[in-house]
């Protein structure tokens, strides 16, 4: 046994592999929603050495960039920096239009100019959105939620569905409403991805139902037993925004599993990393 160990150790050979440097590269994080202001954040990859009190999750935010916005290849404006101290974003004054194409450039001193482009898709027509509470085997409320989409024929469409409860609080004479995400389980027997596991979002494309009216069914789980209205969020995505969000979703699912193949998050930014993607977001109350 000792001889075997000595032979095995003597057979080791050290090799040097040149890997591309992915540290401290600029990143654009921009998802453009219809009827909303264009707001983007710039940062760097990796965790730079910002001092002895730097936390492992600290990101270095870029505050000295020049960010320009183009609509249908026509220059519109330079996005203005909104410095929040611990964070910063670049913000437009105009709102994104459905069907328009957007091109964003970002110049950081010392780096090549980054750019990305995408369009804002037209919203999908949504049919019946309903819910029915069902018996639960724990203290949480459960409900069957049904969502019908009218898919546009002849084009490739991409969707994301999320569920919320609209929580109302009244700290005085003013009522505040906010959306609290709740988990859901897909009831589609062919949906191997979900496998009866609770998740906060569902992705699909129309490869199997182009031009038809599919109905998606979920089991919603509520810690508050559905005391508040249930809101269904339906997001129409472009090819780029779908691939970015879905790959990020899959990365969070699989990259923590040592037995799973690692997932690379989609990127469409030239001379950098990140996403410039378009989406149309709509909310609907589920009828009981």
Steps between C-alpha positions, in 0.01 A plus 500: 500500500782740585669423167173568315461841667858596410449398136168688476650817644798482265265490196349842566581762240433871548339676204429869450176585318448852371145611582357834389499765769138552603573719802418869515323512164217752447139377517176658375178395673207641301153355446279748312130473584220653296362833625782523756809716536827349381708432812833318488775411743867463411741294709808279474531122510664336797554641846774763489711588803310796640658490845524280809127530576385386154232233516520197263188612311616858446486624140679805375240733348605723209417869552719668236358362174336675206183309405310587181157382387385457139143423388463344153867600442427869574687654794258600777696604808787437737381315808550692823682356800290453814753450781353329806831472684512122545352458152453693177294476181478684170147620420318632193226763481303325225297181526555194284245430228371155400630401158797741509864397471748629757878529484703589808869590516711539815850648509705447816842671511772246426267248331367458145149631446239235584176468310189288485169514320155343510135583433202535733245232402128552466301369796329163474122490515393322819171314535349358818702534821338313788571331831328247725614423852558132577563301820854525634708245691683769698423841652552680170215570263495339156309591186475378144585792269417496129645741240402504133715667233408582139827437321574708190543272196795503263758641741707349778364608838651469847327540836556512874225460762527599867247516784458761772269597782409868513570593862334810645640683803369817661749671736267796556255650252685382189460151354808347338478204261794284400541167323633210706634208287356161582627158384318275256517144369437412138227237449606415144594127501749564220676779687804304611683817600268584789460142627249605768743747654392843621647785295428869454495514120404294198650534150361373171516558124240422236685217324213259576202737472584768242190702416277314745355584843681292762382488860761470775411363840689548825459426869560826688623484859417782742638553849213746554231255384391731217365775724615747232426513123703265281679675212634318194791664319538406132817622330559483126872464427729532201743226402784674685313588820350150514838331464657729758227460762451128440874424509533705822206303642661169401837611637345566840341154481800298389823682580462415869471129413847344470354215290337728242658650191570867559284752317648800318282810524408649162678821399431741209730793588793578269832589670358396836256275679132519590173559325308763307159339466139598439179388669133585542360444851130488584313415821159337538282425801402133525124454528374261766 
